């Protein structure tokens, strides 16, 4: 290579690429730490890396690195050479916590993202049709085991959020709520625990309702929360509700199906009732916030839809006949988009 061919010094850093590449190891590392029992081992007593290596029967090299990364990610903290759980880890990574993310971490271990599959699907134009999350609604008899696993994962993903956002839903004077595609019933459970007069119906596929029934029984609120086994696209929805609630549902589907869901919600409500669409919200330019755009990319990998802006969700509700559309930010970049049936 001659001097004339030598590359010049880069004018910008490749740090953003390093950040993205190394971040790809964060979720698998957390899922591995969970499977090895690291957080469970530290629940009652802090430990050094060497002590963890002995108790978990894992080589010290790996434990030092894994515990170090968990500390950098703020799940552990070091003091006097010992690793301690942070409040975040004690809330969400210890198996006996009601907010344990174990079901979701198991899904990370069992179903890693497959770039080659997505690329092939995109090039064939079949990526949406092949999406694994939404397939259960489009086959006559979806596999129960897969739906059960997914439901436990989504409970881990949503229950803490449900407990945080329930006050923003203003349900103190509401008596009936239909929770569409409500999964484990996490939002209905959270709402019922806070509002003893509220009666909730969780509408979902039969295999999902079987899981929801167990969570409802666990929290001893079967007098307030019941299940409605049904396919939301094929079966009629029950009617006469004051609220229809859909959380993280519109982002699974294309615009045509979202319009259908909004129309069904309208029919299920009594006059003066309200629909509540709870989603992580994109900016109007669709290039932020980062969590919302990244979540939208998750939908490209696993579902048929995308995250939407408050404006887009408002237009869908207006098209179904709803009026007085009101967006309310709740938690973690989510908003409740509420529309009233005249």
Buried (B, 14 or more C-beta within 10 A) or exposed (E): EEEEEEEEEEEEEEEEEEEEEEEEEEBEBBBBBBEBBBBBBBBEEBBBBEBBBEBBEBEEEBBBEBBBBBBEBEBBBBEEEBBBBBEEBBBBBBEEBEBBBBBBBBBBEEBEEEEEEBEEBEEEEEBBEBBBBBBBBEEEEBEBEBBBBBBBBBBBBBBBBBBBBBBBBBBEEBEBBBBBBBBBBBBBBBBBBBBEEBBBBBBBBBBBBBBBBEBBEEBEBEEBBBBBBBBBEEEEBEEEBBBBBBBBBBBBBEBEBBBBBBBBBBEBBEEEBBBBBBBBBBEEEBEEEEEBBEBBBBBBBBBBBBBBBBBBBBBBBEEBEBEEBBBBEBEEBBBBBBBBBE
